[in-house]
Amino acid sequence: MVFYAQAQAQDVDLAQTLVIDVRTQEEWQDAHLDDAKLIPWEGIVAETDKLGLDKKQAIALFCRSGNRAGKAMALLNAAGYSNVVNLGSLEQAAQALEKPITH
């Protein structure tokens, strides 16, 4: 998994990054980041493909702990997306992106 610290080391520009919350709709409704797109991890490749992104587009993923984001990252990498990072948990993503959590 590539976590935020590694993203910093790789000079990933989070301002130009598509941020995806890979949790469930229920988790999203409890708390989320306003600018993040909700795509539950099980459908990450199909839904990301629908967006018509360049496979080199920077994508940052997060979930509750980083586990599902890691699974989603592996799926996206296997589908040819080459610039994917795992921000870890919602709280870690909020800190990395300097965004508030909406409840």
C-alpha positions as CSV (number, residue, x, y, z in Angstrom):
1,M,0.0,0.0,0.0
2,V,1.1,3.5,-0.7
3,F,0.0,5.7,2.2
4,Y,0.1,9.5,2.4
5,A,3.6,9.7,3.7
6,Q,4.8,7.8,0.6
7,A,2.6,10.0,-1.6
8,Q,4.4,13.1,-0.2
9,A,7.7,11.4,-0.9
10,Q,6.6,10.8,-4.5
11,D,5.4,14.4,-4.8
12,V,1.8,13.5,-5.5
13,D,-0.1,16.8,-6.0
14,L,-3.2,16.2,-3.9
15,A,-4.9,19.3,-5.3
16,Q,-5.0,17.7,-8.8
17,T,-6.0,14.3,-7.4
18,L,-9.4,12.6,-7.6
19,V,-10.3,11.6,-4.1
20,I,-12.4,8.5,-3.7
21,D,-14.1,7.3,-0.5
22,V,-14.4,3.5,-0.9
23,R,-16.6,3.0,2.2
24,T,-20.3,2.2,2.1
25,Q,-23.2,4.6,1.6
26,E,-24.1,4.2,5.2
27,E,-20.6,5.2,6.4
28,W,-20.6,8.1,3.9
29,Q,-23.9,9.4,5.5
30,D,-22.4,9.3,9.0
31,A,-19.3,11.3,8.0
32,H,-17.5,12.2,4.8
33,L,-15.2,14.7,3.0
34,D,-17.3,17.0,0.8
35,D,-15.0,16.9,-2.2
36,A,-14.6,13.1,-2.2
37,K,-16.4,10.9,-4.6
38,L,-18.2,7.8,-3.1
39,I,-17.4,4.6,-4.9
40,P,-17.6,1.5,-2.6
41,W,-14.5,-0.6,-3.1
42,E,-16.2,-3.6,-4.6
43,G,-17.2,-1.7,-7.7
44,I,-14.1,0.5,-7.9
45,V,-12.8,-0.5,-11.3
46,A,-16.1,-0.4,-13.1
47,E,-17.2,2.9,-11.6
48,T,-13.8,4.5,-12.1
49,D,-13.7,3.4,-15.7
50,K,-17.1,5.1,-16.2
51,L,-15.5,8.4,-15.3
52,G,-13.3,8.1,-18.5
53,L,-10.1,9.1,-16.7
54,D,-6.6,8.8,-18.1
55,K,-5.0,5.7,-16.5
56,K,-2.3,8.1,-15.2
57,Q,-4.7,10.3,-13.4
58,A,-3.7,10.7,-9.7
59,I,-6.3,9.0,-7.5
60,A,-6.3,9.0,-3.7
61,L,-8.4,6.4,-1.8
62,F,-9.5,6.2,1.8
63,C,-11.9,4.2,4.0
64,R,-12.3,3.6,7.7
65,S,-8.9,2.1,8.4
66,G,-7.0,1.9,5.0
67,N,-7.8,-1.8,4.5
68,R,-10.5,-1.4,1.9
69,A,-8.6,1.4,0.3
70,G,-5.7,-0.9,-0.1
71,K,-7.9,-3.5,-1.7
72,A,-9.3,-0.9,-4.1
73,M,-5.8,0.3,-4.9
74,A,-4.7,-3.2,-5.8
75,L,-7.8,-3.6,-8.1
76,L,-7.2,-0.2,-9.8
77,N,-3.5,-1.0,-10.3
78,A,-4.4,-4.4,-11.8
79,A,-6.8,-2.5,-14.2
80,G,-3.9,-0.3,-15.4
81,Y,-4.3,2.8,-13.1
82,S,-0.7,3.7,-12.3
83,N,-1.0,6.7,-10.0
84,V,-3.1,5.5,-7.0
85,V,-2.4,6.2,-3.4
86,N,-4.0,5.0,-0.2
87,L,-4.6,7.9,2.3
88,G,-5.7,5.4,5.0
89,S,-8.6,6.3,7.2
90,L,-11.2,9.1,6.8
91,E,-9.4,11.0,9.6
92,Q,-6.0,10.5,7.9
93,A,-7.4,11.6,4.6
94,A,-8.9,14.8,6.1
95,Q,-5.6,15.6,7.7
96,A,-3.6,14.9,4.5
97,L,-6.0,16.9,2.3
98,E,-6.6,19.6,5.0
99,K,-10.3,19.2,4.6
100,P,-13.0,19.1,7.3
101,I,-15.1,16.0,8.0
102,T,-18.8,16.6,7.4
103,H,-21.2,14.9,9.8
